[in-house]
């Protein structure tokens, strides 16, 4: 198994793809979302549902940006802590 730096260099490190919530409420909530979307699909015309999907896609993009920013912030904080430990050690 390659180390983290090699994986990063070769572009094979994708931490966001490895994230699966262990929260017990995750799967039931995901099921509720799926069921709700299916209900909306039946209730709306195809064009209206396409508009709803486009809105949800925009929301998903913003959520992805928030997650990326949180990851970067957490990584920087963790790195700063390591530097502080090593410098002041």
Secondary structure, DSSP 8 states (H G I E B T S, - for coil): ---HHHHHHTT---GGGS-----THHHHHHHHHHHHHHHHHHHS-HHHHHHHHHHHHHHHHHHHHHHHHHHHHHHHHHHHHHHHHHHH-
